[in-house]
């Protein structure tokens, strides 16, 4: 299911990926998918991306994922003019 979300990156598919962050067997992949979708939509949906990346930061143990989530949060804030 998670791979299918990548076909149509949007606020809705990002939200669906985030719902899987707490599901242990797919948590790592859900983080990855959320990051990929977030990257694709950050310029158009910065607020949604920032919120989702905060949730990724709460669950991921992967340092690369943490760093990229922080990057997307910064980009989202920049896009919002903060």
C-alpha positions in Angstrom: 0.0 0.0 0.0 2.7 2.5 0.9 4.4 2.3 -2.5 1.1 3.2 -4.2 1.0 6.4 -2.2 4.1 7.5 -4.0 2.3 7.5 -7.4 0.2 10.5 -6.5 2.1 12.7 -4.0 -0.4 15.0 -2.2 -1.4 16.2 1.2 -3.9 13.2 1.4 -1.3 10.6 0.5 1.1 12.1 3.0 -1.5 11.9 5.7 -2.1 8.2 4.9 1.6 7.5 5.1 1.7 9.3 8.5 -1.1 7.0 9.8 1.3 4.1 9.3 4.2 5.6 11.4 3.0 3.8 14.5 2.7 0.4 12.8 6.0 -1.3 13.8 6.3 -3.7 10.9 6.1 -0.9 8.3 7.4 2.0 10.3 10.7 2.4 8.5 9.0 2.3 5.1 6.3 4.6 6.2 8.9 7.2 7.3 10.6 6.8 3.9 7.4 7.2 2.0 6.4 10.3 4.1 9.8 11.8 3.4 9.5 11.2 -0.4 6.0 12.6 -0.5 7.0 15.5 1.7 9.9 16.3 -0.6 7.5 16.3 -3.6 4.9 18.6 -2.2 6.8 20.9 0.3 6.6 23.9 -2.0 2.8 23.6 -2.4 1.8 22.2 1.0 4.5 23.4 3.4 2.3 23.4 6.5 1.2 19.8 6.0 4.8 18.7 5.3 6.1 20.4 8.4 3.5 18.7 10.6 4.2 15.3 9.0 8.0 15.6 9.4 7.6 16.4 13.1 5.7 13.1 13.4 8.5 11.3 11.5 11.0 12.8 13.9 9.1 11.4 16.8 9.3 7.8 15.6 12.3 7.3 13.4 15.6 6.0 14.7 17.3 6.5 11.4 19.7 9.4 11.5 19.5 10.0 7.7 15.7 10.2 8.0 16.0 12.6 11.0 18.3 14.9 9.1 16.1 14.9 6.0 12.9 15.5 8.0 14.7 18.5 9.6 15.7 19.7 6.2 12.1 19.5 5.0 10.8 21.3 8.1 13.3 24.1 7.4 12.3 24.3 3.7 8.6 24.3 4.7 9.2 27.2 7.1 11.2 29.1 4.4 8.4 28.5 1.9 5.8 29.8 4.5 8.0 32.9 5.0 9.0 32.2 8.6 
